[in-house]
Amino acid sequence: MKTLPSVSLLLLAFCTMLGAAEEASKPLFHFADMQTGIRKMGKSHYEIKDGKLRLEVPAGSPKWSGILLKNPDGSGFSTKGYSAVAFDVRNLGDSFSGELQVELICLGTNGKWRYRSKGGVALRKGESFPCRVPFYRDCGGTLKDPMLRTGIYKSPDGYPGAAESQRSHQDRIDEIRIFVNSVGWPGVEHRFELSDLRLENPVPPLNPELSDPAKFFPCIDTFGQYKHAKHRNLIHSDQELRESARREMQILQNRKPNPERTIYGGWANGPDFPATGHFYPLKYQGKWYLVDPTGKLFWGHGIQGIRWVDTTPITRREHWFETLPPKDDPLYAPCWLTERSGAAWYAKTGGKLTSFNYNLRNLIAKYGKEYPQGFIRTTALRLPAWGINLIGVNSYLPLTRDAKIPYIHNPAGKRVKLNNGKGVFFDVFDPGYARDLKAELTGRYGFTLNDPYCIGYCIDNEVKWGTTTRFAEDVVRSPASQCAKKVFLEQLQKRYHNDLNTFNQAWGSDLKSWNDFLNRTALPATGRGKRDLAAFNDEIIRTYFKVNREVLKECAPHKLYLGSRMHDYPVRVMRLAAPYLDVISLNLYRHSVADLSLPKPLDKPVLVTEYHFGLMDGGIPAGGIQSCGSRADRKHAYSRYVESALSNPYVIGVTYFQWLNQSAVGRYQDGENFYCGFVDVTDRPEPELVEAATELGQQLYRYRTGGVPAGN
């Protein structure tokens, strides 16, 4: 398929990067020599023929079924001089594959894994593609700087780090695990052919000058770029920023709208359904969709976090940065913030630090004082040009108000918590909980309540559900005045027919009166007591979703309740939540969701609200939750993930995490520095993601209705 001319021009400067997947390589081992070094995991079958390994994971296999590879002589696999393990994979199955996952394991002295790098690949029916798993390397840097070792998630240029997250595999990998992760997925058969297992991505020797503090620092330039990076052309002046913005705007303004799309990004050429002026879910020909306000089918292809918020700490690292504008500069003052971080390396400052926002600095340089309008204007043109029809959560509120592109929001304001405000969860029985949520919706998000472009709301994100008794335990620890504790007491009285002696026997307690329970903070040690905790824990979760829905529908009766963006696949919580949700939102960091289903008998639409694919690069060294070995690999991974969602009848859309690359030297909260965004710190697009998204945007409804084609 031909890329849109405008996108081709936008990406012209980066096109050479996409062909850089083929690096010098070295065979790691031959499958024919590994007969005694292969162990089956879970329920799987394999055979080696003509130097290739055929792996079959039958339908209904337990999670992590596949193979484990170990060197038969026990020495591990040498990775000296390289930073990726690769092999070729072919999908022999009868349909779009679930993902084939890979883990590279370095064991500790106790025999348990000490370091682990993860990767994977998803494939169309009959498709072949390399699976590359990159891993972080210590390159021998001797630079002495305490913040370099502890202040960021991964250090640049392979400098050794003290944190577990920074450790490399050194020059050895002990185990390679190749498997299908079927957690939450239905029983379907997977068959793959694996060949040519090798080492790739040679590691160049570290430039000796980078061990000299006088030459290494400052390492971050005026624009927030890592100065020593070789990964792409750096911006060197504000004039370059403004010129790039001018050229891009010319291209975007000349782009013609897609005639196959409604003004909401729906399928203009598709069937007609009742037009309500708002979005609503509909199952059509066995697949879930949304229907847009004009009555046309809608499938969401989106990005979340479309904003410029990404600050990096300056405190205790002042020597890292080139000239920064004065804090009282009338133009750049908004870039400076005083924030608090729970990161251990800021304990000496009480968590208080000064931070700087380079993304905002560069937008101001491009657009001047009118940067909010410039950002909105450019982004509103970029998204449809890139095939994007959905703005995900945590995006700039005025953008969603003015861009005329469908969006979802994620209210997450302060609400009453358990244990006198110090608890792990909300007191959903306190009338103040509903009152605070209503104030959040009608206040900050008031403009969204009747906006036809607003699809609906996720409320909260990745709640840590914990054990089956986690929230109820916090209720017991709460003071007597806690509403949830009073409700728990009422339910216990009802369950035990108001018989205090029976309750005392069941809990192993010695209460003199029922009211004594309100002052009790000790947890029960008996099985019956723990079952009571689990039952009330479920009631807390059930009430949480019930109250959220009631408040949302009172404030915005035509908007959809999308849940809480649950991480991965919490079956117990999904069952409790489903009766109150219009759409189930899940954050799924995998390579494929082709085989995702819901626990029986649930039948609800699913929105995937987080996934991403990162790179390990000298400019931003952390590859994120799913790392790719090259730009070509990242384009493939993004394309296949969206295609896998399009092929899944439950999924009504996906939103990528996130708009921005994270700071090269870490965000203020926790030092996380993932190379995972659609745009870099200078607001330039990442070419392979934009190219993949643009191509998919043209095929969105053809793939959804007619299926994803087989092969490459």
C-alpha positions in Angstrom: 0.0 0.0 0.0 1.2 3.5 -0.8 1.8 5.9 2.1 -0.1 9.2 1.9 2.2 11.7 0.1 2.0 14.1 3.0 3.3 11.5 5.4 6.0 10.5 3.0 7.3 14.0 3.0 7.0 14.3 6.8 9.1 11.1 7.2 11.6 11.6 4.4 14.3 12.6 6.8 14.0 9.4 8.7 13.4 6.8 6.0 16.8 5.3 6.1 16.2 4.2 9.7 13.6 1.7 8.8 16.0 -0.4 6.8 18.5 -0.7 9.6 17.2 -4.0 11.1 19.9 -6.2 9.5 23.0 -5.9 11.7 26.1 -8.0 11.8 25.2 -11.3 13.5 26.7 -14.4 15.0 25.1 -17.9 15.5 24.2 -18.6 19.1 23.6 -22.3 18.6 22.0 -24.8 16.3 18.8 -26.5 17.3 20.2 -29.8 16.1 22.9 -29.6 18.7 20.5 -28.8 21.5 18.6 -32.1 21.9 19.6 -32.5 25.6 19.3 -28.7 26.3 15.6 -28.3 25.5 13.0 -28.8 28.2 9.2 -28.5 27.6 7.2 -26.0 29.7 3.6 -26.5 30.5 1.8 -28.4 27.7 3.7 -28.3 24.5 5.3 -30.4 21.7 8.3 -29.8 19.6 10.4 -31.5 16.9 13.6 -30.6 15.2 13.9 -31.2 11.5 16.3 -29.8 8.9 17.8 -27.5 11.6 14.4 -25.9 12.4 12.3 -26.3 15.5 8.6 -26.7 15.2 6.7 -25.8 18.4 3.1 -26.7 19.0 1.1 -25.4 22.0 -2.2 -27.3 22.0 -5.6 -25.7 22.7 -6.3 -25.4 26.4 -2.7 -25.4 27.4 -1.7 -23.8 30.8 0.0 -20.5 30.9 3.6 -20.2 29.8 3.6 -23.4 27.7 6.6 -23.7 25.4 10.2 -24.6 25.7 13.2 -23.7 27.9 16.7 -23.7 26.3 19.9 -24.3 28.4 23.4 -25.0 27.2 23.8 -28.8 27.7 27.3 -28.2 29.3 25.8 -25.8 31.9 28.0 -22.9 30.9 25.2 -20.7 29.7 25.2 -18.9 26.3 27.9 -16.3 25.7 26.5 -12.9 24.5 29.9 -11.1 24.5 29.9 -8.2 22.2 26.2 -8.2 21.4 23.0 -6.7 22.8 20.2 -8.8 21.2 19.1 -12.4 20.7 17.2 -13.1 17.5 15.6 -15.9 15.6 13.3 -16.3 12.7 9.7 -17.3 13.3 6.9 -18.5 11.0 3.3 -18.8 12.0 2.1 -22.3 11.0 -1.3 -21.9 12.6 -4.6 -21.4 10.9 -5.3 -17.9 12.0 -3.7 -14.7 13.3 -1.4 -15.8 16.1 -1.4 -14.9 19.7 2.0 -13.7 20.6 5.1 -15.9 21.0 6.9 -14.5 24.0 10.6 -14.8 24.9 12.5 -14.3 28.1 16.3 -14.1 28.4 17.2 -15.1 31.9 20.4 -14.5 33.9 20.3 -16.6 37.1 21.6 -15.7 40.5 23.5 -17.9 42.9 20.3 -19.2 44.4 19.2 -20.6 41.0 16.4 -18.0 40.6 16.4 -15.4 37.8 18.3 -12.3 38.7 17.9 -10.3 35.4 15.3 -10.8 32.8 14.8 -9.3 29.4 11.5 -9.8 27.6 10.4 -9.7 24.0 8.1 -11.4 21.5 6.4 -11.3 18.2 2.9 -11.6 16.7 2.3 -12.9 13.2 -0.4 -13.0 10.6 -1.4 -16.4 9.3 1.5 -17.8 7.3 3.8 -14.8 8.0 7.5 -15.0 8.8 9.4 -12.3 10.7 12.4 -12.1 13.0 11.9 -12.0 16.7 14.6 -9.8 18.3 15.0 -9.5 22.1 17.3 -6.6 23.0 18.9 -6.4 26.4 20.6 -3.6 28.3 24.4 -3.8 28.4 27.0 -2.4 30.9 29.6 -1.0 28.5 32.4 -0.4 31.0 31.9 3.3 31.7 33.9 4.5 34.7 32.2 7.9 35.1 31.7 8.7 38.8 28.4 10.4 39.5 26.0 9.2 42.2 22.9 10.3 40.4 24.0 8.5 37.2 23.9 5.3 39.1 20.7 5.8 41.1 18.7 8.7 39.8 17.3 7.3 36.5 15.7 4.0 35.4 18.4 3.2 32.9 21.7 5.0 32.4 22.8 6.3 29.0 25.5 4.7 26.9 25.6 1.5 28.9 27.0 3.0 32.1 26.6 0.6 35.0 23.7 1.2 37.3 23.0 0.1 40.8 19.3 -0.7 40.5 18.1 -4.0 39.4 16.3 -2.4 36.4 19.6 -1.2 35.0 21.6 -4.5 35.2 22.6 -6.2 32.0 23.2 -9.8 31.2 26.9 -9.1 31.2 28.3 -11.6 28.8 26.1 -14.6 29.5 22.5 -15.7 29.4 21.6 -18.8 31.4 18.2 -19.6 30.0 16.0 -18.7 27.0 12.3 -19.3 27.5 10.1 -19.3 24.4 6.4 -19.7 25.2 2.7 -18.8 24.6 1.3 -16.8 27.5 -2.3 -18.0 27.7 -3.3 -16.1 30.9 -6.9 -15.0 30.3 -6.9 -16.2 26.7 -9.1 -19.0 25.4 -7.9 -22.4 24.4 -6.6 -22.1 20.8 -3.8 -24.0 19.2 -0.5 -22.2 18.3 2.1 -23.6 15.9 5.4 -21.9 15.1 8.6 -22.7 13.2 11.8 -21.3 14.7 15.1 -21.1 13.0 18.5 -19.4 12.9 18.9 -18.5 16.6 21.6 -15.8 16.7 23.2 -12.8 18.4 22.6 -9.4 16.9 23.2 -5.7 17.5 26.9 -5.5 18.1 27.9 -3.2 20.9 30.6 -0.7 19.9 33.3 0.1 22.4 32.5 3.0 24.7 34.1 6.2 23.6 36.8 6.8 26.2 35.9 10.5 26.3 32.6 9.6 27.8 34.3 8.6 31.0 35.8 12.1 31.4 33.3 14.2 33.4 34.6 17.3 31.7 33.6 15.9 28.3 30.5 14.0 29.4 28.8 16.8 31.3 26.6 18.5 30.5 25.0 15.6 28.8 21.5 17.1 28.1 21.5 20.0 25.7 19.3 23.1 25.5 16.4 21.1 23.9 16.4 18.2 26.4 18.3 15.9 23.9 21.0 13.5 25.1 24.1 15.2 23.6 26.1 12.1 22.9 23.3 10.3 21.1 23.8 8.8 17.6 20.2 7.6 17.1 19.0 10.5 15.0 19.7 14.0 13.9 19.6 16.4 16.8 17.9 19.8 16.7 20.5 22.6 17.2 18.5 25.8 17.2 15.1 27.3 17.8 15.1 28.3 14.2 15.2 24.7 13.2 12.3 24.0 15.5 10.2 26.8 13.9 11.2 25.8 10.4 10.2 22.2 10.9 6.8 23.4 12.4 6.3 25.7 9.3 7.0 22.9 6.8 4.8 20.4 8.6 1.9 22.8 8.9 2.1 23.4 5.1 1.8 19.7 4.5 -1.0 19.1 7.0 -3.1 22.0 5.8 -3.0 20.7 2.2 -4.1 17.2 3.3 -7.6 16.3 2.1 -10.0 14.5 4.6 -10.6 10.8 4.1 -14.0 10.5 2.3 -14.6 7.1 3.9 -14.8 8.7 7.4 -17.5 10.6 9.1 -16.6 13.7 11.1 -16.2 11.4 14.1 -13.9 9.0 12.4 -16.6 6.4 11.8 -17.2 4.3 8.7 -19.0 6.5 6.3 -19.5 3.8 3.8 -20.8 1.3 6.3 -24.4 0.4 7.4 -26.7 2.8 9.1 -27.9 2.6 12.7 -30.0 4.9 14.9 -28.2 8.2 15.3 -28.5 9.4 18.9 -26.0 12.3 18.9 -23.7 10.2 21.2 -21.6 7.1 21.0 -23.1 3.7 22.1 -21.9 0.1 21.8 -23.4 -2.3 19.3 -22.7 -5.9 18.3 -22.8 -6.2 14.5 -22.2 -9.5 12.6 -20.7 -11.1 15.7 -18.3 -8.2 16.5 -18.5 -5.4 18.9 -18.3 -1.8 17.7 -19.3 1.7 18.9 -21.8 3.6 16.8 -20.8 7.2 16.4 -23.3 10.2 16.8 -24.2 10.0 13.1 -25.3 6.4 13.3 -22.2 4.9 11.7 -19.9 2.1 13.0 -16.8 3.3 14.8 -13.6 1.5 15.8 -11.1 3.5 17.9 -7.5 3.8 16.8 -5.9 6.2 19.3 -3.1 7.6 21.4 -3.3 8.5 25.0 -1.4 11.2 27.0 -1.5 13.7 24.2 0.0 16.6 26.2 3.4 18.2 27.0 3.6 17.2 30.6 6.9 15.4 31.2 9.3 17.1 33.7 12.8 15.9 34.7 14.5 16.7 37.9 17.2 19.4 38.0 17.9 19.3 41.8 21.2 17.5 42.6 21.9 17.2 38.9 22.5 20.8 37.9 25.8 19.9 36.1 24.0 17.6 33.7 22.2 20.3 31.8 23.3 23.0 29.3 22.1 26.5 29.7 18.6 26.7 31.1 16.4 29.8 30.9 16.2 31.8 34.1 13.3 30.9 36.4 11.9 34.4 36.1 12.1 34.5 32.3 8.6 35.8 31.3 8.4 33.4 28.4 9.9 30.2 29.8 8.8 30.5 33.5 6.0 27.9 33.0 8.7 25.2 32.3 10.0 25.4 35.9 8.1 23.5 38.6 8.6 22.6 42.2 7.5 19.0 42.7 7.7 16.2 45.2 9.0 12.7 44.4 8.9 9.6 46.4 12.0 8.3 44.7 14.7 7.2 47.2 17.4 9.3 45.7 15.5 12.5 46.8 15.2 11.4 50.4 17.9 14.0 51.3 15.6 16.8 50.0 12.5 15.5 51.7 11.2 14.5 48.3 11.1 18.2 47.2 12.8 19.0 43.9 13.0 21.5 41.1 12.2 20.2 37.7 12.1 21.4 34.1 9.8 20.6 31.2 11.8 20.4 28.0 8.8 19.4 25.9 7.0 22.7 26.9 10.3 24.6 26.4 10.4 23.4 22.8 6.7 24.2 22.1 7.2 27.7 23.4 10.2 28.0 21.1 8.1 26.9 18.2 4.9 28.8 18.9 5.8 31.6 21.4 3.3 32.7 24.0 0.5 31.2 21.9 1.9 27.6 22.4 -1.4 26.1 23.7 -3.2 27.1 20.5 -0.2 26.1 18.3 -0.1 22.7 20.0 -3.9 22.2 19.6 -3.9 23.4 16.0 -1.0 21.1 14.9 -2.2 18.1 16.8 -5.8 18.3 15.5 -4.3 18.2 12.0 -1.7 15.5 12.8 -4.0 12.9 14.2 -6.4 12.3 11.3 -3.4 12.6 8.9 -1.8 9.8 10.9 -4.9 7.6 10.8 -5.8 8.3 14.4 -9.5 8.8 15.3 -9.4 8.6 19.1 -7.8 10.8 21.8 -7.0 8.6 24.8 -7.1 9.4 28.6 -4.7 11.9 30.3 -4.7 14.2 27.3 -4.7 18.0 27.3 -8.3 19.0 28.2 -8.5 22.0 25.8 -7.3 19.7 23.0 -10.2 17.4 23.6 -12.6 20.4 23.7 -11.3 22.0 20.5 -9.9 19.3 18.2 -13.2 17.8 17.1 -11.8 14.3 17.5 -13.6 11.6 19.6 -12.0 11.2 23.1 -12.2 9.6 26.5 -11.3 11.0 29.9 -10.0 9.5 33.1 -11.3 11.4 36.2 -9.1 10.6 39.1 -9.6 13.3 41.7 -9.3 13.0 45.5 -12.0 11.0 47.1 -12.6 9.6 50.6 -10.2 6.8 51.5 -10.2 4.0 54.1 -8.2 4.0 57.3 -8.9 7.7 58.0 -7.6 8.7 54.6 -4.4 6.6 54.7 -5.9 3.5 53.3 -5.2 1.6 50.1 -8.6 2.1 48.6 -11.7 4.4 48.7 -14.5 4.3 51.2 -17.2 3.9 48.6 -19.8 3.7 51.4 -19.1 7.3 52.6 -21.6 9.8 51.0 -18.5 12.0 50.5 -17.2 9.6 47.9 -20.0 10.1 45.5 -20.1 13.8 46.2 -16.4 14.2 45.4 -16.7 12.2 42.2 -19.7 14.3 41.1 -17.8 17.5 41.8 -14.9 16.2 39.6 -17.1 15.4 36.7 -19.2 18.5 36.8 -16.3 20.8 37.5 -13.1 20.1 35.5 -14.9 17.8 33.0 -18.1 19.8 32.8 -17.7 20.7 29.1 -17.5 17.0 28.3 -20.9 15.9 29.7 -22.9 16.7 26.6 -20.2 17.0 24.0 -20.9 14.5 21.2 -17.2 13.9 20.7 -16.9 12.6 24.3 -17.3 8.8 24.2 -17.2 8.3 28.0 -15.0 7.9 31.0 -12.6 5.6 32.7 -12.6 6.3 36.5 -9.1 5.6 38.0 -6.3 3.6 36.5 -4.7 0.2 37.3 -6.2 -0.1 40.8 -4.0 -2.5 42.9 -6.7 -5.0 43.7 -4.3 -7.2 45.7 -5.4 -10.3 47.5 -9.1 -11.3 47.9 -9.1 -9.6 51.4 -6.9 -6.5 50.9 -9.5 -3.8 51.0 -11.5 -5.5 53.8 -8.4 -5.8 55.9 -8.0 -2.0 55.6 -11.6 -1.6 56.8 -10.9 -3.5 60.0 -7.8 -1.3 60.6 -10.0 1.8 60.1 -11.3 3.9 63.0 -14.8 3.5 64.4 -16.0 6.5 62.5 -15.3 5.0 59.1 -18.5 4.5 57.1 -17.2 1.3 55.5 -16.5 -0.2 58.9 -20.1 0.6 60.0 -21.5 -1.1 56.9 -19.2 -4.1 57.5 -20.6 -4.4 61.1 -24.2 -4.3 59.8 -23.5 -7.1 57.3 -21.8 -9.2 59.9 -24.7 -8.8 62.3 -27.0 -9.9 59.5 -24.8 -12.8 58.5 -24.6 -14.1 62.1 -28.3 -13.4 62.8 -27.2 -10.8 65.4 -25.7 -13.7 67.5 -22.5 -12.3 69.0 -21.4 -15.6 70.5 -21.5 -17.3 67.1 -19.5 -14.4 65.6 -16.9 -14.6 68.4 -16.5 -18.3 67.8 -16.2 -17.8 64.0 -13.6 -15.0 64.3 -11.8 -16.3 67.4 -12.6 -13.0 69.1 -14.0 -11.9 72.5 -16.2 -8.9 71.8 -18.5 -7.9 74.7 -20.9 -6.1 72.3 -21.3 -5.6 68.6 -20.1 -2.0 68.9 -16.8 -3.3 70.2 -16.2 -4.4 66.6 -15.9 -0.7 65.5 -12.9 -0.3 67.8 -11.3 -3.6 66.8 -8.2 -3.4 64.5 -6.9 -7.0 64.8 -7.5 -9.2 61.8 -9.2 -12.6 62.2 -6.9 -15.7 62.0 -9.7 -18.2 61.4 -10.8 -19.5 58.1 -14.4 -18.3 58.6 -13.2 -14.8 59.5 -11.1 -14.7 56.3 -14.0 -15.8 54.2 -16.1 -13.0 55.8 -13.3 -10.6 54.8 -13.2 -11.9 51.3 -17.0 -11.5 50.9 -16.9 -7.9 52.1 -13.9 -7.2 49.9 -16.1 -8.3 46.9 -18.8 -6.0 48.2 -16.4 -3.1 48.3 -15.4 -3.7 44.7 -19.0 -4.2 43.6 -20.1 -1.0 45.3 -17.2 0.9 43.8 -18.3 0.2 40.3 -22.0 0.6 41.1 -21.6 4.0 42.7 -19.3 5.2 39.9 -21.9 4.2 37.3 -24.7 5.9 39.3 -22.8 9.2 39.6 -21.6 9.1 36.0 -25.1 8.4 34.6 -26.6 11.2 36.8 -24.1 13.7 35.4 -23.8 12.4 31.9 -26.6 10.0 31.1 -25.5 9.6 27.4 -21.8 8.8 28.1 -20.3 5.4 28.5 -18.8 4.0 31.7 -15.5 2.4 30.6 -14.3 1.0 33.9 -10.9 1.6 35.6 -8.3 0.5 33.0 -7.5 -2.8 34.8 -4.0 -4.0 34.3 -3.8 -7.3 32.5 -6.6 -9.7 33.2 -8.1 -9.7 36.8 -10.9 -12.3 36.3 -12.4 -11.9 39.8 -12.7 -8.1 39.5 -14.0 -8.3 35.9 -16.9 -10.5 37.0 -17.8 -8.1 39.8 -17.4 -5.0 37.6 -19.1 -6.2 34.4 -22.8 -5.6 35.4 -22.0 -1.9 35.8 -19.8 -1.3 32.8 -20.7 -0.3 29.3 -17.2 -1.1 28.1 -14.4 -3.0 29.9 -11.1 -1.1 29.7 -7.8 -3.1 30.0 -4.2 -2.2 29.9 -2.5 -5.0 28.0 1.3 -4.8 27.4 1.6 -7.7 25.0 2.3 -8.3 21.3 -1.1 -9.5 20.4 -4.7 -9.5 21.7 -6.0 -11.6 18.9 -7.1 -14.4 21.3 -8.4 -12.2 24.2 -11.8 -13.3 25.4 -13.8 -12.6 28.6 -14.6 -15.0 31.4 -17.8 -16.9 30.6 -20.6 -15.9 30.4 -19.5 -12.2 30.0 -20.1 -10.6 26.6 -19.0 -7.0 26.7 -17.0 -4.7 24.4 -13.4 -4.2 25.4 -11.2 -1.1 25.0 -7.5 -1.6 25.3 -6.3 1.6 26.9 -2.6 1.0 27.2 0.1 -0.8 25.2 3.4 0.3 23.7 6.6 -0.8 22.0 9.9 0.9 22.8 13.5 1.0 21.7 16.7 0.7 23.6 18.7 3.6 22.2 21.7 5.6 23.2 19.5 8.7 23.4 16.9 7.2 25.6 18.1 3.9 26.9 15.0 2.3 28.4 12.9 0.3 26.0 9.7 0.3 28.1 7.5 -2.7 29.0 7.8 -4.2 25.5 11.1 -3.5 23.8 12.0 -3.9 20.2 15.4 -4.6 18.6 15.1 -2.1 15.7 12.8 0.6 14.2 11.6 -1.9 11.6 10.7 -4.3 14.4 8.8 -1.6 16.2 6.8 -0.7 13.1 5.9 -4.4 12.7 5.0 -4.8 16.4 2.7 -1.8 16.4 1.0 -2.9 13.1 0.4 -6.4 14.3 -0.9 -5.4 17.7 -3.5 -3.1 16.1 -4.3 -5.8 13.6 -4.7 -8.4 16.3 -7.2 -6.1 18.0 -9.1 -5.6 14.8 -9.3 -9.3 14.4 -10.8 -9.8 17.9 -14.6 -9.5 18.0 -14.6 -8.1 21.6 -12.2 -5.2 21.0 -13.7 -1.9 20.0 -10.4 0.1 19.9 -6.9 0.6 21.3 -5.0 3.6 22.6 -1.2 3.7 22.6 0.9 4.8 25.6 2.0 7.4 25.0 2.3 10.7 22.9 5.7 11.7 24.2 9.0 9.9 24.7 9.9 10.2 28.3 12.8 12.3 29.3 16.2 10.9 28.4 17.3 11.3 32.1 14.0 10.3 33.7 10.7 11.7 34.8 10.4 13.3 38.2 8.2 10.7 39.9 10.4 7.7 39.6 13.2 8.2 37.0 11.4 6.2 34.3 12.9 7.0 30.9 11.1 5.0 28.3 11.7 5.5 24.5 8.1 4.7 23.7 6.4 7.9 22.3 5.0 9.0 19.0 6.9 12.2 19.2 10.3 13.1 20.6 11.2 15.9 23.1 11.5 18.4 20.2 7.9 17.4 19.0 9.2 15.6 15.9 7.3 12.4 14.9 8.9 9.0 15.4 8.7 7.8 11.8 8.0 4.1 12.1 5.1 4.6 14.4 3.5 7.3 12.3 4.0 5.3 9.2 2.4 2.2 10.7 -0.5 4.2 12.2 -1.1 5.9 8.8 -1.2 2.7 6.9 -3.6 1.1 9.4 -5.8 4.1 9.5 -6.5 3.6 5.8 -7.5 0.0 6.3 -9.3 0.2 9.6 -12.8 -0.9 8.6 -11.7 -3.2 5.8 -9.7 -5.2 8.3 -12.4 -5.1 10.9 -15.2 -6.3 8.7 -13.3 -8.4 6.1 -10.4 -9.7 8.3 -6.7 -9.1 8.3 -5.0 -10.6 5.3 -2.6 -13.6 5.6 1.1 -13.4 5.1 3.5 -10.4 5.1 
